[in-house]
Amino acid sequence: MIRLFSLFFFLGLIGTGFSQPSRSIPFFSPGNECESDWLVSKPKAKAGAFLSQDERDIILWNGLARRTFRVGANLACYDFRNLCSGEQLLRAVKPEARIVLNGRFYNIGGLYGQKQQGYLLPEWVDGLAGKPEDFQLASYEVKQISPRINWKRNRWSSNQLDATGIELVFQFEHVSAALEGLKVFVHYEMYDYLPLICKWVSVKNESPSGQSFQLDKLVNEILAAHEEESAVVGRPDRMKKPHGLYVESNYCFNNAMRAELSDQSTHWIIDSSYTSQVNYDYNTPCVLEVYPSVGPAVTLARGESMESIRTWELLLDSYDRERSGLARRRMYRTIAPWATQNPVFMHLTTTDPAIVRKAVDQCAETGYEMVILSFGSGLNMEDTSAANIAKFRELADYAHSKGIGLGGYSLFSSRRISDEDDVIDPVTGLPDKGAFFGNAPCMGSKWGVAYLAKLRRFFEETGFDIFENDGPYPGDVCASTTHPGHKGLADSQWRQMEMQKGLYRWMNEQGIYINAPDWYFLDGTHKIAMGYRETNFSLPREEQVVMNRQHVYDGTWEKAPSMGWMFVPLTQYQGGGDAATIEPLEEHLDVYRTLMMQNYGAGAQACYRGPRLYDTDKTREMVSSVVTWYKKYREILNSDVIHLRRPDGRDWDGIMHVNPGLKEKGFVLLFNPLKENITRQLKLPLYYTGLHKTATLSDEKGRKSVYEVSRDYSISVEVTIPAQGMRWIIIE
């Protein structure tokens, strides 16, 4: 149910211009705060918006995190607390947001007058004042979270549910007649069962005079956080950033395939007003501001509105890498549940109809679920001729008749189209390698707009189920003033980003699965590379086996297994010759099986790239048996990874999946790269399985053993691993 609470808004009466909040929302009565570890057992408390007992504060709370806003001279957040660690994240009050309109900046909300910036006492807040030139709070609204993407649940996923929680929306207006009708909304979402908040800003032009507004910049978050280290001297870029708050926005690109390195909007800046900091030059990075570095430079005509990027703030309670990674993985599973889909697919190297049908048949026989017409296969989705559409519609229909999805590959970036359509370098004014990958088309060009339209038409008319988008929009700016998709340099990045994200959102609604080598998870993509160098798959097979496990081990610290793909070169890929490939498949059956087992065992799908999945009955039986094994344990194998020992080729290595909500609460995979059998005494950490007293272990032969869990939540197990082989153990 939507609840709307109005606050009287009197022009010019700052500080006394509105009433106290309505008592229609419940009073805050704390309880069940962090009563259990949210990464092990589901908390009892759910997210809610509350009114403080003195009716001066609005409180967002879910038992794990709390964010408190004072409603007085203007709106300001003065409390942001991790209820599990007890850590207070704020040291000072800042405005809620900031916008630049028609060349002039305006703060949204905020209170002023705090003298000591190193810490903030609640009793100081009453002595702070607003400023008349800021946007003032006019009303607020509380409602349930609604899905950002109406994704189609048409295949297996480990989470079929959308995030739940509440949304709190503050509406701000300005006293100036020049800004009459311009409304700014600050949105907060707080989620059930995890210490996570999402924040964004929307702006709507309801000008009664019909005037337009140029929105040059929008800062959707400003937080004065405490410093992470005590550095008397030092540059801001070399100092540690506050650790207790992980920040991620849906404005990530550049193919780093890691969120932090792809991030384009998180800025930790210095605060010269914080004069009691240790750093002599006031260079401590202790203010978080979130905004795109370029743009948006959007013109809002009367009746138009726009949304800022969305920023998720996850409260961390530990410096432990595994625990922090588990928290992030839980965040992705919650706010991007579409990324928990994990179909079993192969990469086919041809579009020859007879070979495509044969590959579909092999997939149906062995348990595979999708065929991707790979790069170099000859697929051209930009060809929307009747003949091309008919060819692939027929192949898709055949695949669907066998219960198999069909899709393919398309390249956007790192290609040259024309002088008129390529990215224009703002320095030279020419399409001369000013893009991330040298030459590249502008998505806002005439060609780029047509490219997106052709893709939509191709998918609509063929019924394709999967899209591998190589080189999605990587963040190129474009100085062209003739491209239909943007006005000029200032809005080029924002407009192209919105076009790319719009395609992915649409595809999710159609049930199309998306592989894309860039961090668009929060706007609809499903899988990115686990992280590898492509030329590694030109190395000898035996080296690929160990390095494959290294890539998976390193790639699952922050990503859930379903979020990363691996690669298996059934046929030659970028060189290496016969020593690097699996073909002929039966001749290299042991390596083929090992690669399949360690990929599927990690919950990581790989691009098995070649013309076929099997060449003989023996190969078919092996492929089918591995896929059957994977599907039997699919739930636990797609669960989070605990990292036991990184592969180094010198001794055993292994990982363990954990999920306290399943019957199989743990699944251990152990590998021996050596040429002789080894026996090792291993200490298995069971804390995140939820088993605290006893654990029953079953090996691949069904033999069971019961272990008492020690006080540090571990068990000690003696294991023998065969030469260049593997062992797996189920924990219940």
C-alpha positions in Angstrom: 0.0 0.0 0.0 1.3 3.5 -0.9 1.4 6.0 1.9 1.9 9.7 1.0 2.6 12.3 3.6 2.5 16.0 2.7 4.6 18.7 4.5 3.3 22.2 4.1 5.7 24.2 1.9 5.7 27.9 2.5 7.8 30.1 0.2 10.6 31.8 2.0 9.9 30.4 5.4 12.9 28.2 5.7 13.1 26.3 9.0 9.4 26.7 9.8 8.0 26.0 6.4 6.5 22.6 7.0 4.7 20.6 9.6 5.9 17.6 11.6 5.6 14.3 9.8 2.3 12.5 9.9 1.9 9.8 12.5 0.4 7.4 9.8 3.8 5.6 9.8 4.6 3.5 12.9 6.7 4.8 15.7 10.2 3.3 15.8 10.6 0.6 18.4 14.0 -1.2 18.0 14.1 -5.0 18.4 15.7 -8.1 16.8 18.7 -6.1 15.8 21.3 -8.4 14.2 20.1 -11.4 16.3 21.9 -13.8 14.0 24.4 -13.8 11.2 22.5 -12.7 8.1 25.0 -14.6 5.8 24.1 -17.9 7.6 20.5 -17.6 8.7 17.6 -15.5 7.5 16.9 -12.5 9.8 13.5 -12.1 11.4 13.2 -8.4 10.9 12.1 -6.8 7.6 12.7 -3.3 6.2 10.5 -0.5 7.3 10.2 3.3 7.5 9.4 4.6 11.0 8.8 7.8 12.9 11.0 8.5 15.9 9.3 8.8 19.3 9.8 12.6 19.4 8.4 12.8 15.8 11.4 14.7 14.5 13.1 11.8 12.6 12.2 9.4 9.8 14.1 6.2 10.2 14.9 3.4 7.7 15.6 0.2 9.5 15.8 -3.5 8.9 17.5 -4.9 12.0 20.9 -4.9 10.1 21.2 -1.3 9.1 19.7 2.1 10.1 19.6 5.4 8.3 18.0 8.3 10.1 16.8 11.7 8.7 16.1 14.8 10.7 13.0 16.7 9.4 13.5 20.2 10.6 15.0 23.3 9.0 15.4 21.0 6.0 16.0 17.3 5.5 19.3 15.9 6.4 20.7 12.4 7.1 22.6 12.4 10.4 22.8 8.7 11.3 23.9 5.8 9.1 24.8 2.8 11.2 25.8 -0.9 10.8 23.8 -2.5 13.5 25.9 -5.7 13.4 29.3 -4.2 13.8 28.0 -1.1 15.7 29.9 1.1 13.3 28.6 4.7 12.6 29.5 5.6 9.0 28.8 9.3 9.2 31.0 12.0 10.8 29.2 15.0 9.4 25.9 16.2 7.8 25.9 16.9 4.1 23.2 17.7 1.5 21.1 14.8 0.2 22.1 15.5 -3.4 23.4 18.3 -5.8 22.3 19.3 -9.2 23.6 21.8 -11.8 20.8 23.5 -13.6 21.4 26.0 -16.4 25.0 26.3 -15.2 24.2 26.9 -11.5 24.5 24.3 -8.8 21.9 23.7 -6.1 22.0 21.5 -3.0 19.0 19.3 -2.4 18.2 19.3 1.3 21.0 19.7 3.9 21.7 21.4 7.2 24.7 23.7 8.0 26.6 24.9 11.0 28.4 21.8 12.3 31.7 23.0 13.6 33.4 19.8 14.5 33.5 17.6 11.3 35.3 14.6 12.9 32.3 13.3 14.5 28.6 14.1 15.0 26.5 14.1 18.1 22.7 13.8 17.7 22.1 16.8 20.1 24.1 19.0 17.7 21.5 18.5 14.9 18.9 20.9 16.4 21.4 23.7 16.2 22.0 23.3 12.5 20.2 25.5 10.0 19.0 25.3 6.4 19.7 27.7 3.5 17.1 29.4 1.5 18.9 28.8 -1.8 18.7 25.0 -1.4 15.8 22.8 -2.6 13.5 22.3 0.4 11.6 19.2 1.5 8.0 19.4 0.4 6.6 15.8 1.1 7.6 12.2 1.4 6.1 8.9 0.4 6.6 5.3 1.6 5.8 2.3 -0.6 6.9 -1.3 -1.4 9.8 -1.9 -3.7 8.8 -2.6 -7.3 10.9 -4.7 -9.7 13.4 -2.6 -11.8 13.3 -5.2 -14.6 10.3 -7.5 -15.3 12.6 -10.3 -16.3 11.0 -13.4 -17.8 11.6 -16.6 -15.6 11.8 -19.1 -18.5 14.8 -21.1 -17.4 16.6 -22.5 -14.3 17.9 -20.0 -11.8 19.0 -20.3 -8.2 16.8 -17.3 -7.3 13.4 -16.8 -8.9 12.4 -14.0 -6.6 12.6 -10.2 -6.9 14.0 -8.2 -4.0 11.6 -7.1 -1.4 11.7 -4.2 1.0 10.4 -0.6 1.1 11.0 2.6 -0.8 11.2 6.0 0.8 10.8 9.0 -1.5 11.5 12.6 -0.5 10.1 15.3 -2.7 12.0 18.7 -2.9 11.0 22.0 -4.4 12.6 25.4 -4.6 11.3 28.8 -3.4 12.6 30.6 -6.5 10.0 31.6 -9.2 12.6 30.7 -11.8 12.5 27.1 -10.7 8.8 26.8 -10.1 7.4 23.4 -11.1 10.8 21.7 -11.0 10.5 18.8 -8.6 13.4 16.7 -7.3 12.8 13.3 -5.8 15.4 11.5 -3.6 14.7 7.8 -3.5 15.9 5.3 -1.0 15.3 1.5 -1.1 16.0 -0.6 1.9 16.0 -4.3 1.4 14.7 -7.2 3.6 17.3 -9.4 5.2 20.6 -7.7 4.2 22.4 -4.5 5.1 21.8 -2.8 1.8 20.4 0.5 0.6 19.9 1.8 -2.9 19.7 5.5 -3.6 18.9 7.6 -6.7 17.4 10.9 -7.7 14.7 11.7 -10.2 13.9 15.2 -11.6 10.6 16.2 -13.2 9.7 19.4 -15.0 6.2 20.6 -14.3 6.9 24.2 -15.0 3.6 26.1 -15.3 5.2 28.6 -17.7 6.5 25.8 -20.0 10.2 26.6 -19.6 12.9 24.0 -20.1 15.8 23.2 -17.8 19.3 22.1 -18.7 20.4 19.5 -16.2 24.2 19.5 -16.6 25.2 17.4 -13.6 23.5 15.3 -10.9 25.2 14.1 -7.8 22.9 11.5 -6.3 24.8 10.7 -3.1 27.0 12.8 -0.7 28.3 11.2 2.5 30.9 12.5 4.9 32.4 9.2 6.0 35.1 8.7 8.6 38.6 8.2 7.3 40.1 4.7 7.0 43.7 5.5 8.0 45.7 8.0 9.9 48.0 9.5 7.4 49.8 12.7 8.3 50.9 13.3 4.7 50.0 11.6 1.5 48.1 11.9 -1.7 44.4 11.1 -1.7 44.7 8.6 -4.5 47.2 6.6 -2.5 45.2 6.5 0.8 42.8 3.8 1.7 39.1 4.5 1.2 36.6 3.7 4.0 36.1 -0.1 4.2 32.8 -0.4 6.0 30.8 0.7 3.0 30.9 -1.0 -0.4 29.5 1.2 -3.1 28.4 0.1 -6.6 26.3 1.9 -9.2 24.8 0.9 -12.5 27.3 3.0 -14.4 30.1 0.6 -14.9 32.0 -0.1 -18.2 35.4 -0.5 -19.9 35.7 -4.3 -19.9 37.7 -4.6 -16.7 35.2 -7.4 -15.8 35.4 -6.3 -12.1 33.0 -3.8 -10.6 35.6 -1.6 -8.8 37.7 -1.3 -12.0 34.7 -0.7 -14.2 33.1 1.9 -11.9 32.7 5.3 -13.4 30.8 7.2 -10.8 32.2 6.6 -7.3 34.4 9.5 -6.2 36.1 9.7 -2.8 37.2 13.3 -2.4 38.9 15.5 0.3 37.1 17.7 2.8 38.9 20.9 3.7 36.1 21.8 6.2 37.3 18.8 8.2 40.0 20.8 10.0 40.6 18.3 12.8 41.7 15.5 10.5 45.2 14.1 11.0 46.4 14.9 7.4 48.2 18.3 7.5 47.1 19.2 4.0 43.5 18.0 4.5 44.0 15.4 1.8 42.2 12.5 3.4 39.6 11.0 1.0 36.6 11.0 3.3 33.6 12.4 1.4 31.8 10.1 -1.0 30.1 11.7 -4.0 28.4 9.6 -6.7 27.9 11.0 -10.2 29.0 10.2 -13.8 32.2 12.1 -14.6 30.7 13.1 -18.0 27.1 14.5 -18.3 24.3 13.9 -18.2 23.7 17.3 -19.9 20.0 16.5 -20.4 17.5 19.1 -21.4 14.1 18.7 -19.6 11.2 20.2 -21.5 7.9 20.6 -19.7 6.4 17.2 -18.8 9.7 15.4 -19.1 11.6 13.7 -16.3 14.9 11.8 -15.9 16.5 9.4 -13.4 20.0 9.5 -12.1 22.1 6.4 -11.9 21.3 4.0 -9.0 23.8 3.5 -6.2 23.8 0.5 -3.9 25.5 0.9 -0.5 26.3 -2.4 1.2 27.5 -2.2 4.8 30.4 -4.5 5.6 31.3 -5.8 9.0 34.7 -7.4 8.4 38.0 -7.0 6.6 37.9 -10.7 5.8 38.0 -11.1 2.0 35.8 -14.2 2.0 33.1 -12.6 4.2 33.1 -9.4 2.3 32.8 -11.3 -1.0 30.0 -13.4 0.4 28.1 -10.2 1.2 28.6 -8.8 -2.3 27.5 -12.1 -3.8 24.3 -12.1 -1.7 23.7 -8.5 -2.9 23.9 -9.6 -6.5 21.6 -12.6 -6.0 19.1 -10.3 -4.3 19.1 -7.2 -6.6 20.0 -8.9 -9.9 18.2 -12.3 -9.6 18.3 -12.7 -13.4 22.1 -13.2 -13.0 21.5 -16.5 -11.1 20.3 -18.1 -14.3 23.0 -20.5 -15.6 22.1 -22.4 -18.7 24.3 -25.2 -20.0 25.5 -24.1 -23.5 28.0 -24.8 -26.2 29.6 -22.4 -28.8 29.1 -23.6 -32.3 31.6 -22.5 -34.9 29.3 -22.6 -38.0 25.9 -21.6 -39.2 25.7 -24.5 -41.7 22.1 -25.6 -41.2 22.9 -29.3 -41.2 25.7 -28.9 -38.6 23.5 -26.6 -36.5 20.7 -29.3 -36.4 23.3 -32.0 -35.5 24.6 -29.8 -32.7 21.1 -29.2 -31.4 20.5 -33.0 -31.5 23.8 -33.6 -29.5 22.7 -31.0 -27.0 19.4 -32.7 -26.5 21.0 -36.1 -26.1 23.6 -35.0 -23.5 21.6 -32.5 -21.4 22.9 -29.3 -22.8 20.3 -26.5 -23.0 21.5 -23.9 -25.5 23.6 -23.4 -28.6 25.4 -20.1 -29.2 26.4 -19.4 -32.9 29.8 -18.2 -32.0 32.1 -15.5 -33.3 33.4 -16.6 -36.7 30.4 -18.8 -37.3 29.0 -16.6 -40.1 26.0 -15.3 -38.1 25.1 -11.7 -39.0 22.2 -10.3 -36.9 22.5 -7.0 -38.7 21.2 -8.7 -41.8 17.4 -8.4 -41.4 16.6 -9.5 -45.0 13.7 -11.9 -45.4 16.0 -14.8 -46.4 18.4 -14.4 -43.4 15.5 -14.1 -41.0 13.8 -17.2 -42.5 17.0 -19.2 -42.2 17.5 -18.6 -38.5 13.8 -18.7 -37.7 13.7 -22.2 -39.1 16.8 -23.2 -37.1 15.4 -21.7 -33.9 12.1 -23.5 -34.4 14.0 -26.8 -34.8 16.0 -26.1 -31.7 12.9 -25.3 -29.7 11.3 -28.5 -30.9 14.1 -30.3 -29.2 13.9 -28.2 -26.0 17.1 -26.3 -26.9 17.6 -22.5 -27.0 19.4 -21.0 -29.9 21.2 -17.6 -30.1 24.3 -16.0 -31.3 27.1 -13.5 -31.3 27.3 -9.8 -32.4 30.2 -7.4 -32.2 29.5 -3.7 -31.5 32.7 -2.0 -30.5 36.3 -2.3 -31.7 35.2 -2.1 -35.4 35.2 0.7 -38.0 31.9 1.7 -39.7 32.4 5.1 -41.4 33.6 8.7 -40.7 30.0 9.7 -40.2 29.2 7.0 -37.7 32.4 6.4 -35.8 33.2 8.0 -32.4 34.6 11.5 -32.9 37.7 12.2 -30.8 37.1 15.5 -28.9 40.7 16.4 -29.2 41.3 16.0 -32.9 37.7 16.3 -34.1 38.2 13.1 -36.2 37.3 9.4 -36.0 41.0 8.6 -35.5 41.3 6.0 -32.8 39.8 8.2 -30.0 37.8 5.2 -28.6 38.7 2.7 -25.9 39.4 0.1 -28.6 40.8 2.4 -31.3 38.1 2.9 -33.9 34.6 2.2 -32.8 31.1 3.3 -33.8 29.0 5.7 -31.8 25.9 4.1 -30.5 24.1 7.4 -31.0 25.1 7.6 -34.6 22.7 6.8 -37.4 24.3 3.4 -37.8 24.2 2.8 -34.0 20.5 3.6 -33.7 19.9 1.3 -36.7 22.1 -1.4 -35.1 19.9 -1.6 -32.0 16.7 -1.6 -34.1 18.0 -4.4 -36.2 19.0 -6.5 -33.2 15.5 -6.1 -31.8 13.9 -7.1 -35.0 16.2 -10.1 -35.5 15.3 -11.4 -32.1 11.6 -10.8 -32.4 11.3 -12.4 -35.8 13.7 -15.4 -35.3 12.7 -16.3 -31.7 16.4 -16.4 -30.7 17.0 -17.1 -27.0 20.5 -16.0 -26.2 22.6 -12.9 -27.1 26.4 -12.8 -26.9 27.2 -9.1 -27.2 30.9 -8.6 -27.7 32.2 -5.1 -27.1 29.0 -3.6 -25.6 29.2 0.1 -25.2 32.5 0.7 -23.4 32.1 4.3 -22.4 33.4 6.1 -25.4 32.6 9.9 -25.6 31.8 11.4 -28.9 32.2 15.0 -30.0 29.8 14.7 -33.0 27.0 17.2 -33.2 25.2 15.5 -36.0 24.5 12.1 -34.5 20.7 11.6 -33.9 21.3 9.8 -30.5 23.0 12.7 -28.7 23.5 16.4 -29.0 27.2 16.7 -28.5 30.1 15.7 -26.3 28.6 16.5 -22.9 25.6 14.1 -23.3 27.2 11.5 -25.5 28.2 9.1 -22.8 25.0 9.3 -20.9 22.8 8.8 -24.0 24.8 5.9 -25.3 24.8 4.2 -21.9 21.0 4.6 -21.7 20.6 3.1 -25.1 22.8 0.1 -24.3 21.0 -0.5 -20.9 17.7 -0.1 -22.6 18.5 -3.0 -25.0 19.4 -5.3 -22.1 16.3 -4.5 -20.1 14.1 -5.2 -23.1 15.9 -8.5 -23.7 15.3 -9.6 -20.1 11.6 -8.9 -20.5 11.6 -11.1 -23.6 13.4 -13.9 -21.8 16.7 -13.6 -23.8 19.8 -14.6 -22.0 22.8 -12.2 -22.3 26.5 -12.8 -22.3 28.4 -9.5 -22.4 32.0 -8.8 -21.4 31.2 -5.7 -19.3 29.6 -5.0 -16.0 26.0 -4.4 -16.9 24.6 -6.9 -14.4 22.5 -4.3 -12.6 20.7 -3.5 -15.8 20.0 -7.0 -17.1 23.1 -8.9 -18.3 23.5 -12.4 -17.0 27.2 -13.4 -17.5 30.6 -11.9 -17.9 34.0 -13.6 -18.4 35.2 -15.2 -15.2 38.5 -13.4 -16.0 41.2 -14.8 -18.2 43.6 -14.0 -21.0 42.3 -15.4 -24.3 45.7 -16.5 -25.5 45.9 -18.8 -22.5 43.7 -21.2 -24.6 46.5 -21.5 -27.1 48.6 -23.1 -24.4 49.1 -26.9 -24.1 46.0 -28.7 -22.7 47.8 -29.7 -19.5 48.6 -26.1 -18.7 45.1 -25.0 -19.5 43.7 -27.5 -16.9 45.6 -25.8 -14.0 45.1 -22.3 -15.2 41.4 -22.9 -15.8 41.1 -23.7 -12.0 43.1 -20.6 -11.2 40.8 -18.4 -13.2 37.7 -19.8 -11.5 39.3 -19.5 -8.0 40.2 -15.9 -8.6 37.0 -15.0 -10.4 34.6 -16.1 -7.6 35.7 -13.9 -4.8 33.1 -11.3 -5.7 31.1 -13.0 -8.5 28.6 -15.8 -7.9 29.5 -18.9 -10.1 26.6 -18.2 -12.5 28.0 -14.7 -13.2 31.2 -15.9 -15.0 31.9 -17.9 -18.1 35.0 -20.0 -18.8 36.3 -21.3 -22.2 37.3 -24.7 -23.5 38.8 -24.8 -27.0 37.4 -28.0 -28.6 39.0 -26.7 -31.8 41.9 -24.3 -32.3 41.5 -20.8 -30.9 44.0 -18.1 -31.6 46.7 -20.7 -32.3 48.4 -23.4 -30.3 47.8 -26.2 -32.8 46.9 -29.7 -31.9 48.6 -29.5 -28.5 46.1 -26.8 -27.3 42.8 -28.3 -28.5 40.5 -31.2 -27.4 39.7 -32.4 -30.9 39.7 -35.3 -31.7 37.6 -35.5 -28.6 37.9 -39.2 -27.8 41.7 -39.1 -28.1 41.7 -36.5 -25.3 38.8 -37.7 -23.3 40.6 -37.4 -19.9 41.4 -33.7 -20.4 37.9 -33.1 -21.8 36.3 -34.7 -18.8 38.6 -32.9 -16.3 37.8 -29.5 -17.8 34.1 -30.3 -17.7 34.2 -31.5 -14.1 36.2 -28.6 -12.8 34.0 -26.1 -14.6 30.6 -27.6 -13.8 31.9 -28.5 -10.3 32.6 -24.8 -9.7 29.1 -23.9 -11.1 30.9 -22.1 -14.0 29.5 -22.6 -17.5 32.2 -22.6 -20.2 32.1 -21.8 -23.9 32.8 -25.3 -25.3 33.7 -24.0 -28.7 33.7 -26.3 -31.7 31.6 -28.1 -34.3 30.3 -30.8 -32.0 30.1 -32.0 -28.4 31.0 -35.6 -29.1 32.6 -37.6 -31.8 32.0 -41.2 -30.6 29.6 -43.1 -28.3 32.3 -43.1 -25.6 32.6 -39.4 -25.8 28.8 -38.9 -25.8 28.5 -41.1 -22.7 31.2 -39.1 -20.9 29.6 -35.7 -21.7 26.1 -36.9 -20.8 27.4 -38.4 -17.5 29.1 -35.1 -16.4 26.0 -33.0 -17.3 23.8 -35.4 -15.4 26.1 -35.2 -12.4 26.0 -31.4 -12.6 22.2 -31.2 -12.8 21.8 -33.6 -9.9 23.7 -31.2 -7.7 22.9 -28.0 -9.6 21.5 -26.1 -6.6 24.6 -26.5 -4.4 27.1 -26.2 -7.3 25.6 -22.8 -8.1 25.9 -21.7 -4.4 28.6 -19.5 -3.1 32.3 -20.6 -3.1 34.5 -20.8 -0.1 38.2 -20.7 -1.3 40.3 -23.5 0.3 43.6 -23.4 -1.6 44.6 -21.7 -4.8 45.9 -23.9 -7.6 49.7 -23.7 -8.0 50.5 -27.0 -9.7 52.6 -28.0 -6.7 50.0 -29.5 -4.3 46.3 -30.0 -3.9 43.9 -27.2 -4.6 40.2 -26.9 -4.0 37.0 -25.0 -3.3 33.8 -25.6 -1.3 30.3 -24.5 -2.1 28.1 -23.6 0.8 24.4 -23.1 1.2 22.8 -23.4 4.7 19.3 -23.4 3.1 19.8 -26.7 1.2 19.9 -30.4 2.2 23.5 -30.5 0.8 24.9 -27.7 2.9 28.4 -28.0 1.5 30.1 -29.5 -1.6 33.9 -29.9 -1.6 35.9 -30.2 -4.8 39.6 -31.2 -4.4 42.2 -31.5 -7.2 45.6 -33.1 -7.4 47.8 -31.8 -10.2 50.7 -34.1 -9.3 51.6 -37.4 -11.1 51.2 -39.5 -7.9 48.4 -40.0 -5.4 48.5 -37.8 -2.4 47.0 -38.0 1.1 46.4 -34.8 3.0 44.8 -33.8 6.3 42.5 -30.9 5.4 40.8 -28.4 7.7 37.4 -27.6 6.2 35.7 -24.3 7.4 32.0 -25.1 7.9 30.8 -21.8 9.4 28.9 -20.7 6.3 27.2 -24.1 5.9 25.2 -23.4 9.0 26.5 -26.6 10.6 27.7 -25.9 14.1 27.5 -29.3 15.9 28.0 -32.3 13.6 28.5 -32.8 9.9 27.9 -35.9 7.8 30.3 -36.3 4.9 29.6 -38.4 1.8 32.2 -39.1 -0.9 31.5 -39.9 -4.5 31.1 -43.6 -3.7 28.4 -42.9 -1.1 30.5 -43.7 1.9 29.4 -41.6 4.9 31.2 -40.3 8.0 30.1 -38.1 10.8 32.3 -35.4 12.2 32.0 -33.2 15.3 32.3 -29.6 14.4 35.0 -27.8 16.5 34.6 -24.5 18.3 36.0 -22.7 15.3 33.4 -24.2 13.1 35.8 -26.5 11.2 36.4 -30.2 10.8 39.7 -32.0 10.1 39.4 -34.6 7.3 42.0 -37.0 5.8 41.6 -37.2 2.1 43.4 -39.2 -0.6 43.3 -37.6 -4.1 44.3 -39.7 -7.1 47.2 -38.6 -9.4 46.1 -35.8 -11.7 42.6 -36.5 -10.5 39.9 -35.1 -8.3 37.7 -35.9 -5.3 34.3 -34.5 -4.3 32.6 -34.6 -0.9 29.0 -33.7 0.1 28.4 -32.2 3.5 25.0 -32.5 5.2 
